[in-house]
Structure formats: C-alpha cells, structure tokens
Amino acid sequence: KEKQRPHAAGYVGFANLPNQVHRKSVKKGFEFTLMVVGESGLGKSTLINSLFLTDLYPERYIPGAAEKIERTVQIEASTVEIEERGVKLRLTVVDTPGYGDAINSQDCFKTIIQYIDNQFERYLHDESGLNRRHIVDNRVHCCFYFISPFGHGLKPLDVEFMKAIHSKVNIVPVIAKADTLTLKERDRLKRRILDEIAEQGIKIYQLPDADSDEDEEFKEQTRVLKASIPFAVIGSNQLIEVKGKKIRGRLYPWGVVEVENPEHNDFLKLRTMLVTHMQDLQEVTQDLHYENFRSERLKRAGRAVDEEVLDKDQILLQKEAEPACHQVITCFLIAFDWPFSVTAAGHHSEQVGCNQSCL
C-alpha cells in the first residue's frame, strides 16, 4: 500500500500519534530499578555487571568472615546512566549486602521490606504534591532473588523472604552459579523449586502471554522464556579468547563455559526477559503493587481521620452534658439539705431552689 500524503483525501493525521509518543519517550528517557537479593558469594554483582556491560561496584569492600558474623543487612543503591542508540535508561541497582550472612537470619529481610515501602511512600508523597512534573520513580520494579545451587531446593529463609515481599515487588527467581550443576541436576533443581513455590503459595512474576496478532517468532520466544523459569545463570567479567574470538566466560581445566551461550546457561534468556518485558514490569508495579500499597495507606489515613472526628464529637457531647450533670448534682444535694454549696470547674456556685423534678 502506498503511504498517504498529508493532502490526500481521508488523511487526518492521528496515525502519527505513535511517532509523537515515541519521540517524547526517547527524549524523556526511561527509569528502572532492579533489586538483587541473595546470600553472599552467589555472584550477584558479577551477574549485574555482565547483564549491563558496566562496572557498578568499582571500589567495593568485601568483608572478612569475622565481620560477616555481626554484620547486619545494608541497602546499597547504585545508579548509572546507560545510552544505546539514542535511548537513555536511568538504571538503579539496589544491592543487599549482609543478607543471610548472620547465624540468626530471622529478621534479616525487614530492612529490605522497609526500603521497598519507603520508596512507595516517597512516590505517593511526590504524586500528592504540587509539583508533579518531574517525579523521580525509585520504586523497585523487579527483584532478582538468587537461589543457591548447592542445596536441594529452597531454604526456609528463601520461602519466608519471598512470602514477605511477593505482594510488594515482582520476584524473578534465579539459580546462581549454574556451572556447578550438570544438565540433569539443573533440570531437577528447577522442577523442585517450582514445586516448592507452588506449594508455599508464593507469587512470582508471570510473563504475559503473547497476543494473537504477534508474529510466531515472538510467541516462541515467550514460550521458551516461560519454560526457563527459574533462570539458571552464570556471570563473568573475564574475556577469554576461543577460536580467535573473545567471549565472556569462565576457563576450567576441562573447557570453557560461555556466559552468552544458551546451551550452557540461561543468561541470554534472563537478559531477553528483562529487556523485552521491562515495560510490563513497570506496569505491574504501578497497577498492582503500588495501587495495593496506596489503597492500604489511604484506608489507614481514613481510619485515623474517623477516629479523630469521633474523639472530637465525644468531647463536644461531654461538654454539653456537663451543665445538666451539674444541675442534677445540685438538686440532689439541696434535696437532702447538705450544708455546703456545690462547685464546678473550680468556680463557686450559689445554692438555688429546685422543684426536684430533675431527680
């Protein structure tokens, strides 16, 4: 079909609206916040650097074993501006060093939950303010939860943490250090983790189904990504030369594990999921998790206002009842010829006659 010209019959111009939205979005840029949670030593920082081809932790201090015993969970947010083909992305990675390191990890995730709620509260405050044009969105849109490959499924801490945050953030389970597992062990661990997630009633992020009008390639990609959850990944910042080509991978005596080889791990699938569904992750955060927080927050505020109004009404009723009560007491004392006058609120009142009708 020939493209209609502006002066052609039947041409209005609203067909260019998507182009206007595209230009405006590209000019404004995009914001995304990713949280990574997991025990120390599972390669979280290495994987994040591999995903975005940047060094988010150039001067990071790694504590020793003695320091980890008494260490509490900390929140470290690193923000970096990434630009690709003219599209700008403000990426914030929230790391949680100290998670699961203590001997007693009962309350180790309260700091993380408080941080997520604080970002919701901050966004709600900015949204309710006067200047709403330049609101910075620091809400956590996605959480990569790293699961140890050395166990036989989920640990009690994994279950309790995911139960505590699955109504606040999109959880994407990730099996770390997949090169320590054989292919059969990896598939067995994936099935066990999914069974335990379903058994415990944990809600993880579900990829949306492809629309019927999408091409077959995208439908197949969505099907493969859904079948790959939880993603078993490998991270590496080391470049290794293999057959004249430099690749990111890990060198072992028996061979090379390539990070971006889909036959070796799910790194490419995880990155594809994050990039192709980044907008959906933001929409689920806005329409589901944030709205739940907002409605609950407004309910609490409404109950507080109702209680305050009720208290004021009770005070008014008590003040209105004081003169009548004072009159009843006065009549009672006069009827029994008490030899002293009645005082109210510290003021002397003279005895008056009464027909005893108030008694």
C-alpha positions in Angstrom: 0.0 0.0 0.0 1.2 3.5 -0.8 1.7 5.8 2.1 -0.9 8.5 2.1 0.3 12.1 1.8 -0.9 14.9 4.1 -3.0 16.4 1.3 -4.6 13.1 0.3 -8.3 12.5 0.8 -9.2 10.8 4.0 -6.0 11.7 5.8 -6.5 13.3 9.2 -3.1 12.8 10.9 -3.7 10.8 14.0 -1.8 7.9 12.5 1.4 9.8 13.5 0.5 9.8 17.2 2.7 6.7 18.0 5.6 8.6 16.4 5.0 11.6 18.7 4.8 9.3 21.8 8.0 7.6 20.7 9.9 10.9 20.3 8.6 12.2 23.6 9.5 9.0 25.4 13.0 8.8 23.9 13.6 12.5 24.8 12.4 12.0 28.4 14.3 8.7 28.9 13.4 5.7 31.0 13.8 4.7 34.6 14.1 1.2 36.0 15.0 -0.1 39.5 16.3 -3.6 39.9 16.9 -5.2 43.3 19.2 -8.2 43.8 18.8 -10.3 46.9 20.7 -13.4 47.9 23.4 -14.8 50.1 27.0 -13.6 49.8 29.2 -15.4 47.3 26.5 -16.3 44.8 27.8 -13.9 42.1 25.1 -11.2 42.2 27.5 -8.3 41.5 29.2 -10.2 38.7 25.9 -11.1 37.0 24.7 -7.5 37.1 27.9 -6.2 35.6 27.6 -8.9 32.9 24.0 -8.0 32.2 24.6 -4.3 31.5 28.3 -4.4 30.5 29.3 -1.9 33.1 31.1 -1.9 36.4 28.6 -0.8 39.1 30.9 -1.7 42.0 34.4 -0.3 41.2 35.5 0.2 44.8 33.5 -2.3 46.7 34.8 -3.5 50.1 34.4 -7.3 50.7 34.3 -8.0 54.5 36.0 -11.0 56.0 34.4 -14.0 57.7 34.7 -12.5 61.2 33.0 -9.2 60.1 30.1 -11.1 58.5 29.1 -12.8 61.8 28.0 -9.5 63.3 27.1 -7.8 60.1 23.5 -6.5 59.5 21.7 -6.2 56.2 22.5 -3.0 54.4 21.0 -1.3 51.4 23.3 0.0 48.6 21.7 1.7 45.6 23.9 2.4 42.6 22.6 4.5 39.7 24.1 4.6 36.2 23.0 6.2 33.0 23.0 3.9 30.1 22.6 5.0 26.5 22.0 2.8 23.5 21.2 4.1 20.0 19.9 7.3 21.4 17.7 5.7 24.1 18.6 6.7 27.6 18.0 4.4 30.6 18.5 5.5 34.2 19.2 2.2 35.9 19.3 1.8 39.6 20.6 -1.4 41.1 19.7 -2.0 44.7 22.1 -4.5 46.4 21.5 -6.0 49.8 24.9 -7.0 51.3 24.7 -8.9 54.5 21.5 -10.8 53.6 21.6 -14.3 55.0 25.1 -14.0 56.5 24.2 -13.9 60.2 23.7 -17.1 62.2 20.2 -15.9 63.1 18.6 -14.6 59.9 15.1 -14.4 61.4 14.7 -10.6 60.9 17.3 -10.0 58.2 14.8 -9.1 55.5 12.9 -6.4 57.5 15.4 -3.8 56.3 14.6 -4.7 52.7 10.8 -4.6 53.2 11.2 -1.2 54.9 13.2 0.1 51.9 10.5 -1.1 49.4 7.8 0.6 51.5 9.8 3.8 51.8 10.1 4.1 48.0 6.3 3.6 47.7 5.7 6.2 50.4 8.1 8.6 48.7 6.4 8.2 45.4 2.9 8.7 47.0 4.1 11.9 48.7 5.6 13.3 45.4 2.4 12.3 43.5 0.3 14.1 46.0 2.4 17.3 46.0 2.0 20.4 44.0 4.9 19.9 41.5 4.2 16.5 39.8 6.0 17.2 36.5 9.4 15.8 37.5 8.7 12.8 39.8 11.7 10.5 40.1 10.5 6.9 40.2 12.7 5.0 42.6 10.1 2.2 43.2 11.6 -1.3 42.9 10.2 -2.7 39.7 11.9 -6.1 39.8 13.7 -8.3 42.3 16.2 -11.0 41.2 16.2 -13.5 44.0 19.4 -15.7 43.9 19.0 -19.3 45.0 22.0 -21.3 46.0 22.7 -24.3 43.6 24.3 -26.3 46.5 21.0 -27.2 48.2 18.2 -29.4 47.3 15.6 -26.6 46.7 14.5 -23.6 48.7 15.8 -22.9 52.2 13.4 -21.8 54.9 14.9 -18.3 54.6 14.1 -18.3 50.9 10.5 -19.2 51.5 9.9 -16.7 54.3 11.5 -13.8 52.3 9.6 -14.4 49.1 6.4 -14.7 51.1 7.1 -11.4 52.7 7.7 -9.4 49.5 5.7 -11.2 46.8 2.8 -8.7 47.3 5.2 -5.7 47.0 7.6 -6.4 44.1 7.9 -8.6 41.0 10.1 -11.6 42.0 12.2 -13.4 39.4 13.9 -16.5 40.9 17.5 -17.1 39.7 19.7 -20.1 40.3 23.2 -18.8 40.7 26.4 -20.5 39.6 24.8 -22.9 37.2 28.2 -24.2 36.0 28.4 -26.2 39.3 25.4 -28.4 38.1 25.1 -30.9 35.4 22.2 -30.5 32.9 20.2 -33.2 34.7 20.9 -31.7 38.1 19.9 -28.3 36.8 16.5 -29.5 35.4 15.8 -31.5 38.6 16.5 -28.4 40.8 14.3 -26.2 38.6 11.4 -28.6 38.9 11.8 -28.9 42.7 12.0 -25.1 43.1 8.8 -24.5 41.1 7.0 -27.3 43.0 8.0 -25.7 46.4 7.0 -22.2 45.1 3.6 -23.5 44.2 3.2 -25.5 47.4 4.1 -22.4 49.6 1.7 -20.2 47.6 4.5 -17.8 46.6 3.6 -15.5 43.7 6.5 -14.9 41.3 6.5 -12.7 38.2 4.5 -14.3 35.4 5.4 -13.4 31.9 2.3 -12.2 30.0 1.0 -14.3 27.2 1.8 -13.2 23.6 -1.1 -11.6 21.8 -2.7 -13.5 18.9 -1.6 -10.9 16.4 2.1 -11.2 17.4 4.4 -13.0 15.0 5.4 -16.6 15.5 8.9 -15.8 16.5 7.8 -13.6 19.4 5.3 -16.3 20.5 8.1 -18.9 20.5 10.4 -16.6 22.4 7.7 -16.1 25.1 7.1 -19.8 25.4 10.9 -20.5 25.8 11.2 -17.8 28.4 8.3 -19.2 30.5 9.8 -22.7 30.3 13.2 -21.4 31.5 11.9 -20.1 34.9 13.8 -20.2 37.3 16.7 -19.0 35.2 20.0 -20.9 35.8 22.7 -18.3 35.1 26.5 -17.8 35.0 28.2 -14.4 35.3 31.7 -13.4 34.3 33.6 -10.2 33.6 36.6 -12.0 32.1 37.2 -12.0 28.4 38.6 -15.3 27.1 39.9 -16.0 23.6 38.3 -19.0 22.0 39.0 -19.9 18.4 40.1 -16.4 17.6 37.1 -14.8 19.2 37.0 -13.0 22.6 34.0 -14.1 24.7 32.8 -13.6 28.3 33.2 -16.9 30.1 35.0 -19.0 32.7 38.0 -21.1 31.9 38.2 -24.6 33.5 40.7 -27.4 33.0 38.0 -29.3 31.1 36.9 -26.4 28.9 35.3 -23.0 28.7 31.8 -22.1 30.0 30.5 -19.3 27.8 28.2 -16.8 29.5 26.2 -15.9 26.4 25.8 -19.4 25.1 22.2 -20.6 25.6 23.3 -24.2 25.6 25.5 -23.5 28.7 23.1 -21.4 30.8 20.1 -19.1 30.8 22.0 -15.8 30.9 20.7 -14.6 27.4 17.2 -15.7 28.3 17.3 -13.7 31.5 18.6 -10.6 29.7 16.0 -11.0 27.0 13.2 -11.3 29.6 14.4 -8.2 31.4 14.7 -6.1 28.3 11.6 -7.2 26.4 9.3 -7.1 29.5 10.8 -4.1 31.2 7.7 -2.0 30.4 5.4 -4.8 31.7 7.4 -5.0 34.9 6.8 -1.2 35.4 3.1 -1.5 34.6 2.6 -4.4 37.1 4.4 -2.4 39.7 2.2 0.7 39.0 -1.1 -1.1 38.6 -0.8 -3.8 41.2 1.8 -3.4 43.9 1.8 0.4 44.1 -2.1 0.5 44.0 -2.3 -2.1 46.8 0.1 0.0 48.9 -1.7 3.2 48.0 -5.2 1.9 48.8 -4.0 0.4 52.1 -2.2 3.7 53.0 -5.4 5.7 52.3 -7.5 3.3 54.3 -5.2 3.8 57.3 -5.3 7.6 56.9 -9.1 7.4 56.6 -9.5 5.4 59.8 -7.2 7.8 61.6 -9.3 10.8 60.5 -12.5 9.0 61.5 -11.1 8.3 65.0 -10.0 11.9 65.3 -13.5 13.1 64.4 -15.1 10.6 66.7 -12.9 11.9 69.6 -13.9 15.5 68.9 -17.6 14.5 68.9 -17.2 12.7 72.2 -15.5 15.8 73.7 -18.4 18.0 72.5 -21.0 15.7 73.9 -19.2 15.6 77.2 -19.1 19.4 77.4 -22.8 19.6 76.5 -23.6 17.1 79.3 -21.6 18.9 82.0 -24.3 21.6 82.8 -27.1 19.1 83.0 -25.0 16.8 85.2 -24.0 19.7 87.4 -27.7 20.7 87.8 -28.7 17.1 88.8 -26.0 17.0 91.5 -27.0 20.4 92.8 -30.7 19.4 93.1 -29.6 16.1 94.8 -27.6 18.0 97.5 -30.4 20.5 98.1 -33.0 17.8 98.4 -31.0 16.2 101.3 -30.2 19.6 102.9 -26.4 19.2 102.5 -24.7 22.1 104.4 -22.3 23.1 101.7 -22.5 24.6 98.2 -21.5 22.8 95.0 -18.5 23.9 93.0 -17.9 23.1 89.3 -14.7 23.6 87.4 -13.2 25.4 90.3 -15.8 28.1 90.5 -18.2 28.7 93.5 -21.9 28.5 92.7 -24.7 29.7 94.9 -27.5 27.3 96.1 -30.7 27.7 94.1 -34.2 26.4 94.6 -35.3 23.2 92.9 -38.6 21.6 92.3 -36.9 18.1 92.5 -38.2 17.3 89.0 -34.7 16.6 87.8 -34.1 13.9 90.5 
